[in-house]
Each structure stands twice: as C-alpha cells, then as structure tokens.
C-alpha cells in the first residue's frame, strides 16, 4: 500500500460520511440508516481511504462482513475524480487482512460484468470468476449481469 494513502477503520459515527461517499459513487445511494445498521453489526468490517493532502476527508470506502469462514464485500467505491490511484486496491487489501484475522478463509463479491476497471482490479489481486447473476444490476432500464468473484485468504501480496 502506498504511503500516500491513509486507511482508517469506519465506525458508527462514520455512517453519514459513508452514505455521502456512496452517493457520490453510485446512482442509487445507500442511506445513513443503512450504513448505521451495518456498522452496528460486530461482523461488519468497514474502512475509508484518503490520499495525502486530503486530511480526514475520505475519498473511498469499503464495507464487508464476515460469516463463519467467508467474507463478502458488500460495497466499495471511490469518488470518480480519484479513481485509478490505488485507493480501492488499498481498501480491498485492508479488508482482506481484517477478514482473515476474523477467521475468513475466502472472500467474495459481485461486480457488474461491464465494469472493466473493477474487474481488472479484482483480477490483479487474485479474484477468480465463479458464477454469474443475470440482470442483477439495473441501469437505464437494462439489466446488467453480475459476476461473482472469489479469492482465498490471506492474499499472497
């Protein structure tokens, strides 16, 4: 992880920040109440990331949960103007360490099949496609398939 990136654990007081970030990353935003509910669960792992020069102003986030020996990334986003700078990668690596420490042996997520940048990120970390959900995402009245990706933990990087 680059020293220019700061990763911080997100907690209940960060629910409003996470909702705001989610809204800047996705067309359908999750509410502050949704994030609060997730953060109240002891099995939820949440982190924010910021680049040096933006103190205490997160530009990316990840939320995952651990159940038994599996972890699932529920949402991950980077504000559009800072995509491609390593924030998402740093967050996936941070959540994978936390999930592995919590006992997870595998991590999975869904990604839109047409999201080439995210698919390249996950592939570069070691995720492999293991399934497909037809029409899982919706944009412009069109269904977009979701690819189910999995990776063993801990990562080898």
Order of alpha helices (4+ residues) and beta strands (2+ residues): beta-alpha-alpha-beta-beta-beta-alpha-beta-alpha-beta-beta
